[in-house]
Amino acid sequence: MYKNIREKIAQILIDYTNGNLDATYFDMAEELIEHGCTYIDPAKEISVIWHINDVKEVRPRLTDEQAMEVLEVIKKQHDADIGISWETLRIIADDMFPEEEAK
């Protein structure tokens, strides 16, 4: 039994390296690791998810790609003392994509 998704992903990568899996599993595992996917134990931890549609709620003219860029910056610059709010989404989106440049 795996303690978390990272251990399962590691096993997938090992299996792939040993020729036991096709590339589809390898690509999936790499993508999960890249996005920081981990198992959340609901009895001990929480996770709050922000979606590109949330960004587009405050800046409707942004493309999906632009909205995702906003979320990526917010993730990189996250400050646990401040958190993420609708205002955070708006401020970062406005900073990155001023209204006149938004598509």
C-alpha positions, 0 to 999 in steps of 0.5 A: 500500500502506498502512503501517498500519490507520490509513492505510487507515481514513483512506482509507475516511473520505476515500472516504466523505466524497467519496461513494464508500462507504456509511455502513457503512464509515464507521461501521466505520472510526470504531469502529476508530479509537475503539478504537485499532486499529493494525496489529501487525508481529509481527516488531517488536512484540507485543500482549497482549489482555485480554477481558471473560471475563478480568475475569469470571474474577476477578469472575464476577458482573459483567455484560459491560458492567461487565467492559468498564468495568473494562477501559476504566479499566485501559486509561486508567490503564495503567502500563507499570512495573506492567503488567496482571495478574489482580490488576490486574483484580481490584483495579480490578473490586473498586474499581469494583463492590464485591461487594455491588453486583455483579450 
